[in-house]
Amino acid sequence: MKLEPLLIVIFSFAITQANAQKFLIQEIFHEIGCIEDIHVEGENIYAGLSQNKIQIFENNKWSEEIELSPDFSSLGGITRDENGVIWYASTQGLFSFVNGEIINFNESNSTIPSDNLRTVHSYKDTVWIIENGLEVIKKVGDQFEVVPVFPSPFDFLGDSELIPDGRLVVSSFGKIAIVDGQSVEVFTFNNTEIRDLFLESNGNILITTSRGIDRLNTSTNQIENVIEGDPYSDSDFLVSGIDNEGTLYIEFQSRDLAIIDASGDECIISGFDIEEPNIDKFFNLNDSTLAYFGYSINGSQNECSLIGGPLDVAFDNDFDGFLSDVDCDDENPDINPDATEIPNNGIDEDCDGEDLLSSIDKFSRSKIQVFPNPAIDYIYYQLDETLDVVTSLYNIDGKLLRTATSDSKIKVDDFSRGVYFLEFQEQKTGSSIIEKVIIN
């Protein structure tokens, strides 16, 4: 897929958004402290917060914020190893947390070569640590060692992900490296900057660059193109994620969100962060749901960050204020969950899943006379004087045209020829009777 048509869609949406309404809908799962990194195991979530704090979601309940150190820290990478030890990497070194015990590994009390750490991953007895911009550090037991990844000192390290088989993938400005023990394989991307890595549920790595999206097939170690951008302009891709259905979500520097389904159909949500949070990172929750964490900016939330998903798109094509996920006929503004249901006409006006069938046990047609039918100027009706009835005239689409509470006639000479419905609703019981009338 070429990116050029996608950018045209973005431009055209900015021009035509007055004629079409598209909305990003989602579920907010959690609102917690300021998230820097996240680690997920099934139903459990381990959040690395700024300021040397962590927060744990286990047994369907969040812990209070756990402070590992009172010292200032701007980062907070987190993982949990197979022994249940939580590892937290920050600018104050590496922390371990298990059973309430906190240990800080730093340059003064261990062989770790730096305290300025960014992210951390674990596989069996190995802990991989990414120094902030410089080195990959490997911890086995109590020993730390530097694993050279990129030959140039100007290859500052960026994002990283751990493949399920234990290999580490690390990015630099225009390169990624696969680290397997002491073995390193480097891939170079020409004239582009790598922004983010995303671990797919199948173990492959999605690579967001400044001009497109690629995929590292971790079975073959081959780079596959997903979306190719314009080589002469910076498309400002920021973060991306893909769900199990193959739907791709891309955030741009412009704060637009592109949603592309497996068939290639595109949808652009323009300026979604006006009401929705800034997305920091996509991740797979429960190995199936594409979720994200990000900062809430709409002013209504008290906490710093939230975890949400899944993302989806809803429309309001008939501009009745109800989105297509709840509006059972989004092309008809008279049909929506707030509409008045007309009994016995075969139309579900209020989107409750069925047409209202009125009872005629207490309110029978024998108490009503309607004439003439067909009508030209007026429809006349006579009611039993004991009834308290509201009379309403609807067209064949269920749109309310006129209502009468006391008069015994309804003016119809200004309506076009056709079939109409006259509803008589008894106020005490709510029972209704529908009479079909023809206007000539």
Buried (B, 14 or more C-beta within 10 A) or exposed (E): BEBEEBBEBBEEBEEEEEEEBBBBBBEEBBBBBBBBBBBBEEEBBBBBBBBBBBBBBEEEEBEEBBEBBEEEBEBBBBBBBEEEBBBBBBBBBBBBBBEEEBEBBBEEEBEBBBBBBBBBBBBEEBBBBBBBEBBBBBBEEEEBEBBEBBEEEEBEBBBBBBBEEBBBBBBBBBBBBBBEEEEBEBBEBEEBBBBBBBBBBEBBBBBBBBBBBBBBEBEEEEBEEBBBBBEEEEBBBBBBBBBEEEBBBBBBEEBBBBBBBEEEEBBBBBEBBEEBBBBBBBBBBEEEBBBBBBBBEEEEBEEBBBBBBBBBBBBBBBEBEBBBEEBBBBEBBBBBBEBEBBBBBEBBBBBEEEBBEBEBEEBEEEBBEBEEEEBEEBBBBEBEEEEEBBBBBBBEEBBBBBEBEEEEEBEBEEBEEEEBBBBBBBEEEEBBBBBEBEBE
